[in-house]
Amino acid sequence: MIENILFVCTGNTCRSIMAEGIFKKIKKIPHFEVKSAGTNVIPGTPPTPEAISVMREENIDISNHKATQITTQLIDSADYIFVMTNYHLKHVLKLDPEKHDRVFLLKKFAIDQKTRKNISESNDDEISDPIGRGIEFYRIIAKELKKNLVRIINRIIKENK
């Protein structure tokens, strides 16, 4: 069974494409199709130089990525949609309210093993936007994504046994 994973952020030039790249590198089973998109995209925009650089440090090449706008087709094809913030979650649900059981805050899904509750009242459950905050902050976000993506992969595998 192939699991279709979609990562969503704002511009699809840093957080979501970094998550896609990291997920593809660390996944433990080959049955995942992974994509990323943004809620406010200039189509075709490349990743930020900082995202490219930090991913190269992880031996992940995202340099050929071109930003993609989130669509109902991408939402329909995804088994799991991981968003970075509550804003992204609300945006996806506005496009397709019936998919509420597939859309999750990435960080909350990774740490909350008991429930599939999506919306959080806490900004602690969000992945911060590194745009304009320097390469060190990109490294922090990459580390945070990697830690949470390992947990997500393990949870998905466990839920689908």
N, C-alpha and C positions, 0 to 999 in steps of 0.2 A: 504494500500500500504506500503510495507516494503522498507525503505531506507537503502541501504548498504553504510556504511561509512568506509573509510580506512584512517588511519593515517600513515604517512611515515616520517621517519627520517633516520639517517645513519645506526646505529647498531641495532636498535629496542630493545635497552636495557634501555633507559631512556625516552626521549621526547615522542616518539610515543606511547609507552606502558602506560606512565603516562596520555597522552591525552585519550587513549582508556579507561583506568580505570575511569578517571574523567567524561568522556562523559557518560559512562554507569551509573554512580551514579546520575548525575544531569538531565539526559534526562527527558522530561516531558510527552512523549507519548511512548508506548511500541513497536512502529513499526520500530525499528532500529536494524540492525545487524551491529555490530561494530568490526573491526579488525585493526591490526597494522602490519607494516612490515618495513624493512630497505633496503637501497640501497647497503650497504656493510656489510653483515651479516656473522658472524660465526654461522651457524644454530645450534640451541639448547642452545645458550648462555643465561644464566638467566639475569634478570634485574640487574643493578648495586645495590650494597647495599644501596647507598644513595637514589636511586629511590624507593626501597622497603620501606625504613624507612620513607621517606616523604609521601608516599602514605598511609602507616599505620597511620600516624598522621591525615589523612583525612578519616580514616576507610575504606580504599580501599586496598584489598589484590591482589598484582600483583606477588607475590613470586613464583607462579607456571608457570609463563609465560616463554616461550622459544622463542628466537629470530627467526624470519621468514624472508626470503629473498623475496623482491618484485618480482612478476611474472606477466606475461601478463594475466594469469587467475585471479589473484587478482584484477588487473586493470579492466578487463572486467566485473567483478561482482560488481564493486563499482559504486554507483550513484554519490557519492561525494568522492574525494580524497583530503585530506588536508595534505600538506607538510609543513615542518618547515622552509625551506630555498629555495632560487632560485636554488641552486644546485640540491636539491631533485626534484623540479619541472621539471627542464630540464632532469633529469635522467628518470623520469616517462614518459615524452613526447618522449624521445628517444626510449623507449621500445614500446610505442604505441601512435604515433602522432595524431591519430584520436580521442583520448580522451581529447583533449585540452579544451573542454567545461566542463569537469568534475574535472579538477585538479586545485587546488587553494592553494596559500599561506594561511595557517590557519589564521594568524593574519590579513592579508589584507582582506580576505573574511569577517571576523568578524567586521571590521570597515568600509569597503567600501560598503555602501548600494546601491549605484547608478549604479555600473558597475560590470561586472564579469571579469574585466581585471585581468589576473593572474600575469604575470611577473612584478616585481617591480624594480625600479632603486635604491631603498633605502634599506639599511640593517635594518632600523627601522621596516620594515615589516616582519622581520624574527624572529624566536624563537631561541635564542642562545643555543648552546650545553653546558650542564653543566658538561660534563665529565672532571674530574680533577680539578674542581673549588670549591669543598667542599659542604657540606650539606646545608649551608645557601643559596648558589646559586641555588641548587635544589629547595629549598622552594620558591625562587623568581620565578623560571620557573613554578613551580606548580601553584602558584598564577596567573601568567600571562596566563597560559593555561586555568585555570578555568574561569577567567574573559572573555576570548575570546570564550570559548566553550559555555558559557551561551548565548552570542550574536549569535553564529552560530546556536544553536538549535532554538532560537527564529526566526532567519531569514529563516531557512529551513521550519519551521512550517508555517510561513507567506507565503512563496513562493509556498507551496504546498496546500494552501487552495482552 
